[in-house]
Amino acid sequence: FFFGPLWCCSRMPNSNATTPPNVSFNTSFNSFNQFNTSFNQRSMSLPMDSLMPLDSQARKLMHLDPKAWGSASMEAFTSDTLSSLNPLAWIHFLRLQGIPLDRVQTEIIHKALGALHTTFPRAIPDSILIPLLNNALASYADGFQPHTTLFGSSICPDEICHEVGDLPDLLRDRFGENFHFGGLAGIPFTGKTGFKAFAGHMPENGHMFIVVAPHIGVTPDGELGKYQRCNQSAPTTACGACVGAWKLACEDGPKPSPPVSSPEYHEDYQFRLIQTLITDHMEDIQEHPDGPMAGMAYTVFDYALQTMLNIMDLTTLKGGKLVLLGGLQINMPEPLSDFFLPLYFKMHAEGAEPKDLLHLLREEAIDAMQYQSPSAERRKMSRNSRPPAR
């Protein structure tokens, strides 16, 4: 599918929101042979030795206005190359945006995308999810505008899941203030009381949008379950709580966590729950066809999603809609953006069967995609200078 620009919607206030004009594009471009010729002629001609290292924040904030694209960039992308996570297409795409890449970084792109293609072939860049969501929600209610939609997320507090340009950041830009359901591993530990509090904040005649997304890291060498963090010499685990619980089960064998009534349990209750979950599903995780790290990510996702479904109270909607998005956050190494694997996308309403919308986040939905261009202020924004949450 067509990768498209790395951008997000402009930050909009909760009321009297205005929507930037949309730009539609036909994404049927040239063949892979034409792309490959373009790559060889343009990208490989750049003097790699003179390129500077990539600034991580510049990568996170990189946006591209499609109206500024030239013919060279148009022939870079085809439905075949990017739907298969083709590394050459990504290398060419990043260079067309002025991002310098040396040999080490191009090797990272090949290895990391190779791991993604093998294990999570339906994953899409975080930035592409926003226009897909806009199109999917456009025909329902009022399009889930920021001033009528209450946004909540159940996402791990790990800082690599909340960088500028990551999914929670993009969704907050799209919907507004974020109610946090999640604790470790993205499990909604706030429970029914948390959902009741969340529902009490919903605008009158409004709706809810909630995302549930445990995460998994990918190293520069394409190893799952770890992430190369800034200012560290070696990759560390991601998600750390899940991998830690799995390692304990592997080293010590399955053993129960401390009694719920014990101080030891209460002092680390989130990890103890994850430890019990991993121990109970150890055999399935070990035998997963894509390896134990992928198996563990899916296991935690299933639990987090079911927990959210259990705590949701649709009577609080009062005629509104609740859209629940679930999937895996995939933390990719520099210079790649993070990815998201959609696994659940349904619209809920009181007294009605949920409406499955997952097909609207698949590759075939890209052709109808419409984009919203970010404001100049958003393009210039850095992590340190961005305005505080409303």
Secondary structure as GFF3:
##gff-version 3
##sequence-region A 1 390
A	DSSP	beta_strand	22	24	.	.	.	ID=ss1
A	DSSP	alpha_helix	32	38	.	.	.	ID=ss2
A	DSSP	pi_helix	39	43	.	.	.	ID=ss3
A	DSSP	three_ten_helix	48	50	.	.	.	ID=ss4
A	DSSP	alpha_helix	56	60	.	.	.	ID=ss5
A	DSSP	three_ten_helix	66	68	.	.	.	ID=ss6
A	DSSP	alpha_helix	71	74	.	.	.	ID=ss7
A	DSSP	alpha_helix	79	83	.	.	.	ID=ss8
A	DSSP	alpha_helix	87	96	.	.	.	ID=ss9
A	DSSP	alpha_helix	103	119	.	.	.	ID=ss10
A	DSSP	beta_strand	124	125	.	.	.	ID=ss11
A	DSSP	alpha_helix	126	137	.	.	.	ID=ss12
A	DSSP	three_ten_helix	146	148	.	.	.	ID=ss13
A	DSSP	beta_strand	149	155	.	.	.	ID=ss14
A	DSSP	three_ten_helix	159	161	.	.	.	ID=ss15
A	DSSP	alpha_helix	167	175	.	.	.	ID=ss16
A	DSSP	beta_strand	178	180	.	.	.	ID=ss17
A	DSSP	three_ten_helix	184	186	.	.	.	ID=ss18
A	DSSP	alpha_helix	191	199	.	.	.	ID=ss19
A	DSSP	beta_strand	207	213	.	.	.	ID=ss20
A	DSSP	beta_strand	215	217	.	.	.	ID=ss21
A	DSSP	beta_strand	226	227	.	.	.	ID=ss22
A	DSSP	beta_strand	236	237	.	.	.	ID=ss23
A	DSSP	alpha_helix	240	252	.	.	.	ID=ss24
A	DSSP	alpha_helix	263	266	.	.	.	ID=ss25
A	DSSP	alpha_helix	269	280	.	.	.	ID=ss26
A	DSSP	alpha_helix	282	286	.	.	.	ID=ss27
A	DSSP	alpha_helix	292	311	.	.	.	ID=ss28
A	DSSP	three_ten_helix	314	317	.	.	.	ID=ss29
A	DSSP	beta_strand	322	331	.	.	.	ID=ss30
A	DSSP	beta_strand	339	348	.	.	.	ID=ss31
A	DSSP	beta_strand	355	356	.	.	.	ID=ss32
A	DSSP	three_ten_helix	358	361	.	.	.	ID=ss33
A	DSSP	three_ten_helix	363	368	.	.	.	ID=ss34
A	DSSP	beta_strand	370	372	.	.	.	ID=ss35
A	DSSP	alpha_helix	376	380	.	.	.	ID=ss36
###
